[in-house]
Amino acid sequence: MSAESPHAPPIALRHPNRHWLRDPGHFVALGGGSGLAPVAPGTFGSVVGVGLYLVLLPLPGWVGVLVLAAAFALGIWLCQRTARALGVADHGAIVWDEVVAMPVALGGALGDPVHICLGFLLFRLFDIWKPWPISWADSQVKGGLGIMLDDLGAACLAAAVLALWDYFP
């Protein structure tokens, strides 16, 4: 399977293990190791993203936006680098995209546990289901940008549903 294929095969050419965490770039792209979970690595990466959201929550909003913008930009490069090393365009173990997108999905939750849980579930649903235009981004945008962009789309959709829920109680 080449690095141009959109999804990891059932058994990838290379599967990362804890030794991949020695490289700082791979460590970040693999969500600090959460992407090495034997099942549902994207969900484990999303849990790390909830942690990032909780760290950013008490900070001024503009700081959170800057941190997430920088993390997104860095993620484009890191995810592409790790995907090339794994030989798969978007290996399931690469979860930095989930980590960075989750705080976007939870942006309107304001620390409320119900909103956090609902936002988490909505984000995972949209990330897995990939409705249009997320499916378009997933299939048409290649490389690190493609890895990051579809999750950002899923996060924006989850945030919009949360906002509508609050607007129409």
N, CA and C atoms as a LAMMPS dump frame, in Angstrom:
ITEM: TIMESTEP
0
ITEM: NUMBER OF ATOMS
507
ITEM: BOX BOUNDS ff ff ff
-5.0000000000000000e+02 5.0000000000000000e+02
-5.0000000000000000e+02 5.0000000000000000e+02
-5.0000000000000000e+02 5.0000000000000000e+02
ITEM: ATOMS id mol type element x y z
1 1 1 N 0.861 -1.17 0
2 1 2 C 0 0 0
3 1 3 C 0.898 1.22 0
4 2 1 N 0.639 2.155 -0.858
5 2 2 C 1.478 3.343 -0.971
6 2 3 C 0.988 4.437 -0.048
7 3 1 N 1.813 5.456 0.094
8 3 2 C 1.445 6.592 0.941
9 3 3 C 0.323 7.404 0.314
10 4 1 N -0.044 7.113 -0.94
11 4 2 C -1.112 7.845 -1.592
12 4 3 C -2.488 7.251 -1.31
13 5 1 N -2.563 6.021 -0.793
14 5 2 C -3.863 5.406 -0.551
15 5 3 C -4.554 6.134 0.595
16 6 1 N -5.882 6.307 0.511
17 6 2 C -6.564 7.139 1.491
18 6 3 C -6.709 6.523 2.876
19 7 1 N -6.664 5.216 2.991
20 7 2 C -6.909 4.599 4.296
21 7 3 C -5.93 3.463 4.534
22 8 1 N -5.72 3.177 5.801
23 8 2 C -4.826 2.079 6.157
24 8 3 C -5.462 0.755 5.758
25 9 1 N -4.667 -0.175 5.266
26 9 2 C -5.197 -1.508 4.985
27 9 3 C -5.489 -2.214 6.301
28 10 1 N -6.216 -3.351 6.265
29 10 2 C -6.502 -4.052 7.521
30 10 3 C -5.233 -4.337 8.322
31 11 1 N -4.172 -4.726 7.663
32 11 2 C -2.878 -4.884 8.321
33 11 3 C -1.908 -3.99 7.56
34 12 1 N -1.516 -2.889 8.178
35 12 2 C -0.659 -1.91 7.504
36 12 3 C 0.729 -2.493 7.268
37 13 1 N 1.436 -1.907 6.313
38 13 2 C 2.804 -2.333 6.047
39 13 3 C 3.648 -2.222 7.304
40 14 1 N 3.459 -1.154 8.012
41 14 2 C 4.162 -0.953 9.28
42 14 3 C 3.123 -0.595 10.328
43 15 1 N 3.287 -1.149 11.49
44 15 2 C 2.402 -0.768 12.585
45 15 3 C 3.265 -0.169 13.685
46 16 1 N 2.931 1.044 14.109
47 16 2 C 3.751 1.679 15.138
48 16 3 C 3.625 0.941 16.465
49 17 1 N 4.676 0.992 17.232
50 17 2 C 4.658 0.442 18.58
51 17 3 C 5.302 1.467 19.504
52 18 1 N 5.509 1.102 20.742
53 18 2 C 6.019 2.079 21.715
54 18 3 C 7.377 2.648 21.324
55 19 1 N 8.136 1.941 20.503
56 19 2 C 9.443 2.448 20.071
57 19 3 C 9.298 3.686 19.185
58 20 1 N 8.152 3.817 18.521
59 20 2 C 7.906 4.997 17.691
60 20 3 C 7.801 6.257 18.552
61 21 1 N 7.514 6.09 19.831
62 21 2 C 7.329 7.237 20.714
63 21 3 C 8.647 7.902 21.081
64 22 1 N 9.765 7.289 20.733
65 22 2 C 11.076 7.896 21.012
66 22 3 C 11.329 9.111 20.13
67 23 1 N 10.726 9.141 18.97
68 23 2 C 10.857 10.282 18.061
69 23 3 C 9.818 11.326 18.472
70 24 1 N 10.237 12.55 18.834
71 24 2 C 9.276 13.551 19.313
72 24 3 C 8.147 13.849 18.32
73 25 1 N 8.455 13.877 17.037
74 25 2 C 7.421 14.145 16.037
75 25 3 C 6.4 13.034 15.956
76 26 1 N 6.869 11.795 15.967
77 26 2 C 5.944 10.659 15.953
78 26 3 C 5.154 10.608 17.264
79 27 1 N 5.814 10.933 18.381
80 27 2 C 5.141 10.961 19.68
81 27 3 C 3.919 11.879 19.625
82 28 1 N 4.104 13.067 19.059
83 28 2 C 2.991 14.017 18.956
84 28 3 C 1.941 13.497 17.985
85 29 1 N 2.356 13.066 16.79
86 29 2 C 1.406 12.59 15.778
87 29 3 C 0.595 11.4 16.282
88 30 1 N 1.199 10.576 17.126
89 30 2 C 0.513 9.414 17.693
90 30 3 C -0.22 9.77 18.987
91 31 1 N -0.431 11.05 19.219
92 31 2 C -1.22 11.503 20.363
93 31 3 C -0.629 11.121 21.699
94 32 1 N 0.701 11.195 21.801
95 32 2 C 1.357 10.848 23.054
96 32 3 C 1.254 9.365 23.382
97 33 1 N 0.96 8.57 22.383
98 33 2 C 0.815 7.13 22.575
99 33 3 C -0.624 6.659 22.525
100 34 1 N -1.578 7.579 22.595
101 34 2 C -2.988 7.173 22.572
102 34 3 C -3.365 6.511 21.251
103 35 1 N -2.667 6.855 20.181
104 35 2 C -2.928 6.236 18.889
105 35 3 C -2.474 4.792 18.807
106 36 1 N -1.745 4.333 19.802
107 36 2 C -1.289 2.946 19.823
108 36 3 C -2.306 2.016 20.478
109 37 1 N -3.455 2.553 20.881
110 37 2 C -4.503 1.711 21.469
111 37 3 C -4.879 0.613 20.477
112 38 1 N -5.051 -0.62 20.958
113 38 2 C -5.329 -1.727 20.037
114 38 3 C -6.691 -1.641 19.354
115 39 1 N -7.636 -0.944 19.964
116 39 2 C -8.947 -0.718 19.349
117 39 3 C -9.302 0.753 19.492
118 40 1 N -10.012 1.277 18.516
119 40 2 C -10.534 2.646 18.534
120 40 3 C -9.483 3.698 18.89
121 41 1 N -8.339 3.721 18.2
122 41 2 C -7.318 4.715 18.536
123 41 3 C -7.811 6.151 18.368
124 42 1 N -8.701 6.397 17.41
125 42 2 C -9.238 7.747 17.244
126 42 3 C -10.033 8.2 18.454
127 43 1 N -10.731 7.276 19.077
128 43 2 C -11.483 7.599 20.29
129 43 3 C -10.532 7.905 21.438
130 44 1 N -9.46 7.135 21.557
131 44 2 C -8.47 7.412 22.601
132 44 3 C -7.789 8.757 22.354
133 45 1 N -7.492 9.07 21.096
134 45 2 C -6.931 10.376 20.766
135 45 3 C -7.897 11.497 21.098
136 46 1 N -9.189 11.242 20.899
137 46 2 C -10.205 12.241 21.228
138 46 3 C -10.269 12.495 22.725
139 47 1 N -10.043 11.462 23.526
140 47 2 C -9.998 11.635 24.987
141 47 3 C -8.839 12.557 25.358
142 48 1 N -7.697 12.383 24.705
143 48 2 C -6.568 13.297 24.928
144 48 3 C -6.98 14.712 24.529
145 49 1 N -7.765 14.828 23.461
146 49 2 C -8.262 16.134 23.027
147 49 3 C -9.165 16.786 24.062
148 50 1 N -9.962 15.996 24.769
149 50 2 C -10.777 16.543 25.863
150 50 3 C -9.851 17.101 26.939
151 51 1 N -8.764 16.401 27.217
152 51 2 C -7.78 16.914 28.176
153 51 3 C -7.197 18.239 27.728
154 52 1 N -6.872 18.352 26.435
155 52 2 C -6.367 19.622 25.903
156 52 3 C -7.415 20.716 26.054
157 53 1 N -8.664 20.388 25.772
158 53 2 C -9.761 21.348 25.949
159 53 3 C -9.815 21.842 27.395
160 54 1 N -9.723 20.927 28.349
161 54 2 C -9.799 21.313 29.763
162 54 3 C -8.609 22.167 30.183
163 55 1 N -7.442 21.935 29.591
164 55 2 C -6.266 22.774 29.868
165 55 3 C -6.484 24.178 29.312
166 56 1 N -7.068 24.267 28.116
167 56 2 C -7.274 25.567 27.473
168 56 3 C -8.458 26.335 28.051
169 57 1 N -9.403 25.647 28.668
170 57 2 C -10.651 26.252 29.132
171 57 3 C -10.466 27.499 30.002
172 58 1 N -9.58 27.498 31.01
173 58 2 C -9.47 28.694 31.852
174 58 3 C -8.708 29.854 31.2
175 59 1 N -8.086 29.621 30.066
176 59 2 C -7.299 30.666 29.401
177 59 3 C -8.203 31.584 28.587
178 60 1 N -7.751 32.818 28.32
179 60 2 C -8.537 33.69 27.439
180 60 3 C -8.765 33.011 26.085
181 61 1 N -9.923 33.259 25.494
182 61 2 C -10.288 32.615 24.24
183 61 3 C -9.264 32.78 23.135
184 62 1 N -8.671 33.966 23.037
185 62 2 C -7.706 34.207 21.962
186 62 3 C -6.465 33.338 22.126
187 63 1 N -6.107 33.021 23.371
188 63 2 C -4.954 32.146 23.6
189 63 3 C -5.272 30.742 23.084
190 64 1 N -6.46 30.261 23.39
191 64 2 C -6.872 28.95 22.908
192 64 3 C -6.888 28.875 21.394
193 65 1 N -7.389 29.929 20.757
194 65 2 C -7.42 29.963 19.288
195 65 3 C -6.002 29.916 18.733
196 66 1 N -5.092 30.692 19.316
197 66 2 C -3.699 30.682 18.848
198 66 3 C -3.039 29.318 19.056
199 67 1 N -3.265 28.718 20.213
200 67 2 C -2.68 27.402 20.493
201 67 3 C -3.204 26.373 19.498
202 68 1 N -4.512 26.378 19.254
203 68 2 C -5.089 25.397 18.331
204 68 3 C -4.66 25.65 16.893
205 69 1 N -4.541 26.921 16.5
206 69 2 C -4.067 27.227 15.142
207 69 3 C -2.632 26.742 14.959
208 70 1 N -1.798 26.969 15.969
209 70 2 C -0.409 26.5 15.893
210 70 3 C -0.353 24.973 15.893
211 71 1 N -1.178 24.344 16.726
212 71 2 C -1.21 22.877 16.782
213 71 3 C -1.702 22.29 15.464
214 72 1 N -2.656 22.958 14.825
215 72 2 C -3.156 22.502 13.522
216 72 3 C -2.059 22.615 12.469
217 73 1 N -1.409 23.771 12.431
218 73 2 C -0.34 23.979 11.441
219 73 3 C 0.796 22.981 11.652
220 74 1 N 1.208 22.797 12.89
221 74 2 C 2.254 21.823 13.191
222 74 3 C 1.794 20.412 12.826
223 75 1 N 0.525 20.135 13.066
224 75 2 C -0.033 18.821 12.768
225 75 3 C 0.018 18.462 11.296
226 76 1 N -0.125 19.444 10.426
227 76 2 C -0.036 19.178 8.987
228 76 3 C 1.309 18.532 8.678
229 77 1 N 2.364 19.11 9.21
230 77 2 C 3.71 18.595 8.955
231 77 3 C 3.952 17.271 9.682
232 78 1 N 3.605 17.224 10.976
233 78 2 C 3.877 16.021 11.767
234 78 3 C 3.104 14.807 11.258
235 79 1 N 1.84 15.008 10.92
236 79 2 C 1.03 13.881 10.444
237 79 3 C 1.526 13.383 9.093
238 80 1 N 1.926 14.309 8.215
239 80 2 C 2.478 13.902 6.922
240 80 3 C 3.768 13.11 7.123
241 81 1 N 4.617 13.581 8.01
242 81 2 C 5.904 12.922 8.275
243 81 3 C 5.692 11.51 8.821
244 82 1 N 4.775 11.373 9.759
245 82 2 C 4.515 10.059 10.346
246 82 3 C 3.815 9.14 9.348
247 83 1 N 2.905 9.687 8.552
248 83 2 C 2.237 8.876 7.521
249 83 3 C 3.254 8.318 6.531
250 84 1 N 4.194 9.144 6.12
251 84 2 C 5.246 8.669 5.207
252 84 3 C 6.076 7.568 5.861
253 85 1 N 6.416 7.763 7.127
254 85 2 C 7.225 6.762 7.827
255 85 3 C 6.475 5.438 7.961
256 86 1 N 5.152 5.509 8.111
257 86 2 C 4.34 4.301 8.235
258 86 3 C 3.992 3.701 6.878
259 87 1 N 4.131 4.486 5.82
260 87 2 C 3.814 3.993 4.49
261 87 3 C 2.336 3.961 4.172
262 88 1 N 1.531 4.698 4.938
263 88 2 C 0.081 4.746 4.739
264 88 3 C -0.364 6.2 4.847
265 89 1 N -1.237 6.621 3.942
266 89 2 C -1.623 8.032 3.871
267 89 3 C -2.261 8.554 5.159
268 90 1 N -3.119 7.777 5.799
269 90 2 C -3.789 8.23 7.025
270 90 3 C -3.959 7.028 7.951
271 91 1 N -2.863 6.6 8.533
272 91 2 C -2.862 5.441 9.431
273 91 3 C -3.719 5.75 10.652
274 92 1 N -4.466 4.765 11.105
275 92 2 C -5.344 4.946 12.255
276 92 3 C -4.634 5.354 13.528
277 93 1 N -3.347 5.048 13.641
278 93 2 C -2.596 5.409 14.846
279 93 3 C -2.261 6.895 14.895
280 94 1 N -2.354 7.583 13.766
281 94 2 C -2.103 9.03 13.739
282 94 3 C -3.365 9.71 14.249
283 95 1 N -3.299 10.227 15.467
284 95 2 C -4.491 10.784 16.112
285 95 3 C -4.331 12.25 16.52
286 96 1 N -3.227 12.89 16.111
287 96 2 C -3.059 14.303 16.455
288 96 3 C -4.22 15.121 15.902
289 97 1 N -4.784 14.7 14.776
290 97 2 C -5.925 15.397 14.198
291 97 3 C -7.122 15.358 15.145
292 98 1 N -7.373 14.228 15.8
293 98 2 C -8.45 14.15 16.792
294 98 3 C -8.131 14.996 18.018
295 99 1 N -6.886 14.956 18.462
296 99 2 C -6.479 15.718 19.65
297 99 3 C -6.74 17.206 19.44
298 100 1 N -6.364 17.728 18.279
299 100 2 C -6.501 19.161 18.003
300 100 3 C -7.949 19.536 17.703
301 101 1 N -8.682 18.648 17.051
302 101 2 C -10.056 18.971 16.659
303 101 3 C -11.029 18.943 17.835
304 102 1 N -10.791 18.1 18.81
305 102 2 C -11.743 17.97 19.915
306 102 3 C -12.005 19.289 20.64
307 103 1 N -10.996 20.105 20.978
308 103 2 C -11.31 21.387 21.612
309 103 3 C -12.162 22.301 20.728
310 104 1 N -12.033 22.182 19.415
311 104 2 C -12.887 22.961 18.506
312 104 3 C -14.331 22.488 18.649
313 105 1 N -14.533 21.18 18.68
314 105 2 C -15.877 20.626 18.837
315 105 3 C -16.508 21.067 20.154
316 106 1 N -15.687 21.231 21.174
317 106 2 C -16.182 21.56 22.514
318 106 3 C -16.129 23.05 22.818
319 107 1 N -15.818 23.861 21.845
320 107 2 C -15.636 25.296 22.067
321 107 3 C -16.784 25.973 22.778
322 108 1 N -18.002 25.546 22.522
323 108 2 C -19.161 26.16 23.16
324 108 3 C -19.637 25.433 24.399
325 109 1 N -18.943 24.402 24.816
326 109 2 C -19.387 23.597 25.958
327 109 3 C -19.213 24.321 27.286
328 110 1 N -18.252 25.236 27.354
329 110 2 C -17.986 26.043 28.543
330 110 3 C -17.796 25.211 29.807
331 111 1 N -17.225 24.036 29.65
332 111 2 C -16.905 23.206 30.801
333 111 3 C -18.051 22.371 31.333
334 112 1 N -19.238 22.489 30.755
335 112 2 C -20.397 21.729 31.21
336 112 3 C -20.223 20.251 30.853
337 113 1 N -20.287 19.36 31.845
338 113 2 C -20.051 17.937 31.571
339 113 3 C -21.006 17.332 30.535
340 114 1 N -22.272 17.729 30.547
341 114 2 C -23.227 17.197 29.564
342 114 3 C -22.824 17.625 28.16
343 115 1 N -22.464 18.897 28.008
344 115 2 C -22.029 19.39 26.698
345 115 3 C -20.727 18.719 26.251
346 116 1 N -19.823 18.495 27.188
347 116 2 C -18.564 17.828 26.845
348 116 3 C -18.845 16.414 26.339
349 117 1 N -19.688 15.679 27.044
350 117 2 C -20.02 14.311 26.61
351 117 3 C -20.733 14.313 25.265
352 118 1 N -21.701 15.199 25.1
353 118 2 C -22.426 15.262 23.831
354 118 3 C -21.495 15.683 22.697
355 119 1 N -20.659 16.686 22.947
356 119 2 C -19.706 17.125 21.926
357 119 3 C -18.739 16.027 21.545
358 120 1 N -18.288 15.267 22.532
359 120 2 C -17.398 14.135 22.272
360 120 3 C -18.083 13.12 21.364
361 121 1 N -19.304 12.752 21.716
362 121 2 C -20.039 11.759 20.92
363 121 3 C -20.337 12.271 19.514
364 122 1 N -20.741 13.529 19.404
365 122 2 C -21.018 14.1 18.081
366 122 3 C -19.758 14.138 17.223
367 123 1 N -18.651 14.556 17.82
368 123 2 C -17.404 14.605 17.056
369 123 3 C -17.02 13.221 16.558
370 124 1 N -17.076 12.216 17.438
371 124 2 C -16.716 10.861 17.009
372 124 3 C -17.671 10.369 15.92
373 125 1 N -18.954 10.652 16.066
374 125 2 C -19.935 10.251 15.053
375 125 3 C -19.599 10.872 13.701
376 126 1 N -19.382 12.189 13.672
377 126 2 C -19.107 12.87 12.403
378 126 3 C -17.737 12.491 11.844
379 127 1 N -16.777 12.217 12.719
380 127 2 C -15.452 11.813 12.25
381 127 3 C -15.504 10.421 11.616
382 128 1 N -16.319 9.546 12.16
383 128 2 C -16.446 8.192 11.61
384 128 3 C -17.377 8.18 10.397
385 129 1 N -18.509 8.843 10.499
386 129 2 C -19.526 8.85 9.448
387 129 3 C -19.069 9.655 8.233
388 130 1 N -18.416 10.77 8.472
389 130 2 C -17.887 11.673 7.445
390 130 3 C -18.95 12.132 6.438
391 131 1 N -19.976 12.857 6.912
392 131 2 C -20.95 13.404 5.96
393 131 3 C -20.29 14.47 5.088
394 132 1 N -20.93 14.788 3.953
395 132 2 C -20.401 15.84 3.088
396 132 3 C -20.415 17.145 3.872
397 133 1 N -19.458 18.012 3.798
398 133 2 C -18.267 18.056 2.955
399 133 3 C -17.04 17.378 3.579
400 134 1 N -17.229 16.759 4.749
401 134 2 C -16.106 16.087 5.395
402 134 3 C -15.604 14.937 4.516
403 135 1 N -16.533 14.211 3.912
404 135 2 C -16.14 13.099 3.038
405 135 3 C -15.347 13.604 1.836
406 136 1 N -15.724 14.773 1.327
407 136 2 C -14.983 15.355 0.203
408 136 3 C -13.55 15.67 0.634
409 137 1 N -13.401 16.331 1.777
410 137 2 C -12.057 16.677 2.269
411 137 3 C -11.236 15.412 2.497
412 138 1 N -11.869 14.379 3.043
413 138 2 C -11.162 13.134 3.329
414 138 3 C -10.653 12.464 2.055
415 139 1 N -11.435 12.548 0.978
416 139 2 C -11.039 11.855 -0.254
417 139 3 C -10.223 12.718 -1.21
418 140 1 N -10.355 14.032 -1.139
419 140 2 C -9.73 14.898 -2.137
420 140 3 C -8.5 15.65 -1.655
421 141 1 N -8.42 15.938 -0.379
422 141 2 C -7.286 16.706 0.146
423 141 3 C -6.265 15.705 0.681
424 142 1 N -5.089 15.746 0.136
425 142 2 C -4.069 14.739 0.437
426 142 3 C -3.061 15.244 1.473
427 143 1 N -2.244 14.324 1.946
428 143 2 C -1.137 14.664 2.829
429 143 3 C -1.587 15.056 4.221
430 144 1 N -0.703 15.747 4.906
431 144 2 C -0.971 16.17 6.27
432 144 3 C -2.17 17.088 6.382
433 145 1 N -2.361 17.952 5.378
434 145 2 C -3.532 18.835 5.403
435 145 3 C -4.811 18.017 5.351
436 146 1 N -4.849 16.997 4.525
437 146 2 C -6.03 16.143 4.444
438 146 3 C -6.298 15.407 5.744
439 147 1 N -5.227 14.935 6.386
440 147 2 C -5.374 14.239 7.666
441 147 3 C -6.01 15.172 8.693
442 148 1 N -5.54 16.409 8.736
443 148 2 C -6.03 17.367 9.728
444 148 3 C -7.402 17.939 9.372
445 149 1 N -7.645 18.168 8.081
446 149 2 C -8.821 18.931 7.656
447 149 3 C -10.133 18.2 7.884
448 150 1 N -10.202 16.902 7.625
449 150 2 C -11.483 16.217 7.797
450 150 3 C -11.906 16.21 9.267
451 151 1 N -10.949 16.124 10.178
452 151 2 C -11.297 16.165 11.597
453 151 3 C -11.723 17.566 12.029
454 152 1 N -11.104 18.577 11.455
455 152 2 C -11.546 19.942 11.746
456 152 3 C -12.981 20.135 11.265
457 153 1 N -13.306 19.586 10.104
458 153 2 C -14.682 19.655 9.604
459 153 3 C -15.655 18.95 10.531
460 154 1 N -15.289 17.761 11.004
461 154 2 C -16.145 17.027 11.937
462 154 3 C -16.327 17.814 13.232
463 155 1 N -15.269 18.473 13.683
464 155 2 C -15.345 19.275 14.908
465 155 3 C -16.265 20.476 14.723
466 156 1 N -16.163 21.14 13.593
467 156 2 C -17.027 22.296 13.324
468 156 3 C -18.492 21.875 13.256
469 157 1 N -18.752 20.73 12.639
470 157 2 C -20.12 20.226 12.564
471 157 3 C -20.647 19.876 13.954
472 158 1 N -19.829 19.247 14.774
473 158 2 C -20.232 18.926 16.147
474 158 3 C -20.496 20.202 16.943
475 159 1 N -19.636 21.207 16.786
476 159 2 C -19.824 22.484 17.487
477 159 3 C -21.113 23.162 17.038
478 160 1 N -21.43 23.073 15.747
479 160 2 C -22.661 23.679 15.232
480 160 3 C -23.893 22.992 15.823
481 161 1 N -23.862 21.667 15.919
482 161 2 C -24.991 20.944 16.511
483 161 3 C -25.14 21.32 17.981
484 162 1 N -24.029 21.427 18.706
485 162 2 C -24.099 21.857 20.109
486 162 3 C -24.696 23.254 20.229
487 163 1 N -24.299 24.151 19.336
488 163 2 C -24.827 25.518 19.362
489 163 3 C -26.33 25.522 19.079
490 164 1 N -26.764 24.705 18.123
491 164 2 C -28.199 24.618 17.823
492 164 3 C -28.967 24.034 19.003
493 165 1 N -28.367 23.062 19.686
494 165 2 C -29.011 22.485 20.852
495 165 3 C -29.243 23.572 21.917
496 166 1 N -28.254 24.423 22.12
497 166 2 C -28.391 25.5 23.096
498 166 3 C -29.388 26.558 22.641
499 167 1 N -29.439 26.796 21.341
500 167 2 C -30.33 27.831 20.813
501 167 3 C -31.788 27.382 20.852
502 168 1 N -32.019 26.097 20.603
503 168 2 C -33.369 25.532 20.612
504 168 3 C -33.477 24.477 21.713
505 169 1 N -33.542 24.925 22.98
506 169 2 C -33.549 23.946 24.087
507 169 3 C -34.788 23.074 24.125
